[in-house]
Every structure is written in C-alpha cells, then in structure tokens.
C-alpha cells in the first residue's frame, strides 16, 4: 500500500504532462486567494447562469455555489479532473455540473457569466465562440490573461 501511495505523485505528474502534450494547455488551478476576487467580480444573483470553460476540478463553480446562482456548468477536457469534480458534486449534493468535454462543442447561449482562466493562446479562439453564442449583457470574467483587442468584460 505504501508503494502505491509513493507512486501517486509521479503518476499524477505524468498524467499532467500527457494532458499538456495532448491539449497544449497546462493544468493550472485558480489560486484560492483569488477566489474571493473572482466572486466579487462575478456579481452573482439567484438568476445567474455561470459557465466555467476549462473548469478543472470546478473550484470556481463550487465557490460560486455559495452565492446561490441558478445554474453552474463547467467543461473540462481532462477526464481525471472532470471526474474529481463530478464526484465532489455528487458527494456534497452540489448543483454544480461538470462535463468532460471540449467546451468549443458546448452550447453556452444561456450564460449570464462566462469565467475563463486559460492560456493566452486559447483566448482569441474562445472569444470568437463567446461572441457568436452568448446573449447581450453576458459578463466575461477573465483571470490572468486578456482577450486580444477587447476592453472591459461585457458583451454588447
């Protein structure tokens, strides 16, 4: 049993490297100290529908759930991280829904808020998706990177 536990960290590192090679995107968690900042800028109400594109284990969605939005949806390519979030949601009886799929194929048209914590190389492509699919007034909350040529966080 001890040998298995000893192997878990290198196996997980190998998995992260494999996913990076497969997707071109590293796995980076929204820092816990930034969650309060993100929640403040989301301006969540009971009618809010939140999408987290590239949600990892769903940390932002689970934090947002404490503010009682209407719907919390995340998309994650990594099976391990998506399953972790799904199991956490099931065990805690959460309303968070995490789908193990590419968010470029997902319908996000009912979003009130789209949260992004992605590498810069993905931002321009995801912005094109957002412009085509979301309704006017949707807020896009971006942590760390910018959307090329875009000022502010509102779709007009």
Steps between C-alpha positions, in 0.01 A plus 500: 500500500783741586661432162178598323476825695866569419423461128197731494688834470719388205199338331299820540790706362518262204127542447532881505783484245297261281198735508721799420649322197151390390328838542777761497353644819654455845285424803502807723267542798339836581694597814281484813606850599356625167160331540357785712617749234338294225173461695486876561531571128241245398217692667291183549123510558246215540424526125863472386613221267877444522724314258863420577683406181793276589375461856752245628357351820233772517646710782352825367158341451498352850597841643230672293238252621519657847347814342199298374498553122237332286735271308873407513653319202862412434681336211834325537703290255698312765306187598671481840417857598146485361432174687639648821262797468207273413567277801536803728169638370328165556646450849410852615159498326614806307314655209831539312508306171835421341522344156808325371499651153654769285316825574529606136225245427279611790196725482556799731220719364318533834808626687479812712864462602784321323812445710834449327838411646671379186835535328536802274514286186140382562352841579446629145332178387274482806407867454371421149282224650369731772414781253303258281310320776421709805220749545552876538599598853692181575799571724832342418728477803861432407776421748865564407483539123327738266283457196691661211343829396221491758441763769281429806302186570159551340353370175306775325 
